[in-house]
Amino acid sequence: MGKRRDLKMGKYKNLAFVALFVAIGAPLIIAHPAFAASGDVSQVENFIRSIIKVVAGLAGLVATGFFVVGGFTYITSSGNPEHLDKAKRTLTWSAIGLAIVIAAFVISNIVTTLATQAFGS
């Protein structure tokens, strides 16, 4: 019984090896060659600028949400020092985060402009 089981496991191992070989080798044999497109850097530049604008917009939206939460906590703290401290920290860190996002946006625009001037579009 044990020998029969070993033969069966060996068969599955061989089948798994063949399947793995086909899965890895078939795309190399079947695939058509992909040639590089024309050197149009402006498409890549526009794509990266779009991504940066979306990320900066989302980060600004999140920072605005934290400003609202911090302000609401500050107003409703009723003089409780713990709640006031928490609200001040929330407002401070959201302002720092927003400043970092704005700085990153400005720096990325500067780098993109310099790269465009240096390498052309």
N, C-alpha and C positions, 0 to 999 in steps of 0.2 A: 504494500500500500504506500509506503514512504517513497519508494523508487518511482512509482507512477506519479506521485505528487511532484517530485523533483523534476520529472520530465515535463509536466504541465507548466511548472513555474519557469523552466528554461525556455519553453515555447513562448510564453508571455513576455519574457525578457527579450527574446529575439524579435518578437513582433513589435515591442516598444522601441527597440533600437532601430528597426527598419522605419517605423512611423516617424521617429525623431529625425532620422537621416533624410527622409522624404520631405518633412516639414522644413528642414533647414536648407536642403539642397535644391528643392523645386523652385523656389523664388529666384535662385541664382541662374538656373537654366532657362526658366520660362520668361523672366523679366526682360523687357525691352530696355535698351540703353537710354538713360536720361541725360540729355545734353543741357548745359548751362544756358540760361536765357540771356538775352542781351544785357549788357552792363548798365541797366537803368537803376541808379542808386536812389532816385527820387521816390520810387515806389516804396522802398524799404524805409526811407526817411519819413514819408507820410504815414506809413503804418506805425512806426515807433512813436511819432508825434501823437497819433490818435490814441495809442495805448497810454501814453503819459497823461494826456488830457483826461481820459476816462478814469484812470487811477487817482489823479489829483482831484477830480470832481467828487469821486466817491469818498476820498479822505476828507475833503472839505465838508461833505454831507455828514460824515460820522462826527467830525469835530463840532459841527453845529448842533448835532444831537446831544453831544456831551455838554456843550454850553447850556443848552436848554435844561438838561437834567441837573447840572450844577447850580444854575440859577434858581430852579424850582426848589432844590434842596436848601439853598441859602434862604429863600423867602420863607419856606415852611419850617425852618429849624426852631423857631420860637425861642431863640436865645440859648438853645442847648449847645454848649461848647463843642461837643463831639460832632454834632451835625454841621455846625458852622465850619469846623476844621475840615471835615470831609468835603463839604461843598467848595471851600477854598482850594483844596487840593485838586478836586475835579476840574474847576475852572482854570487853575494854573497849568495842569498837565494837558488839558485840551488846547490851551493857548500855545503851549510849547509844541505840541503835535502839529497844530495848524501852521505855526511858523516854520517847522521842519518841512512840511509838505510844500509850502509856498517857496521856500528856499530851493528845494529839490526841483520844483517846476522851473524856476528861473535859471538854475544852473544847467538843467538839461536843455533848455532853449538856447542858452549861451554856447554850450558845447556843440549842439546841432548846427548853430549858425557858423561857428568857427570851422567845424568839419566840412560844411558845405562850401565855405570860402576856400578852404585848403584843397579839397579834393574835387570840387565842382559838383554839379548836380546832374 
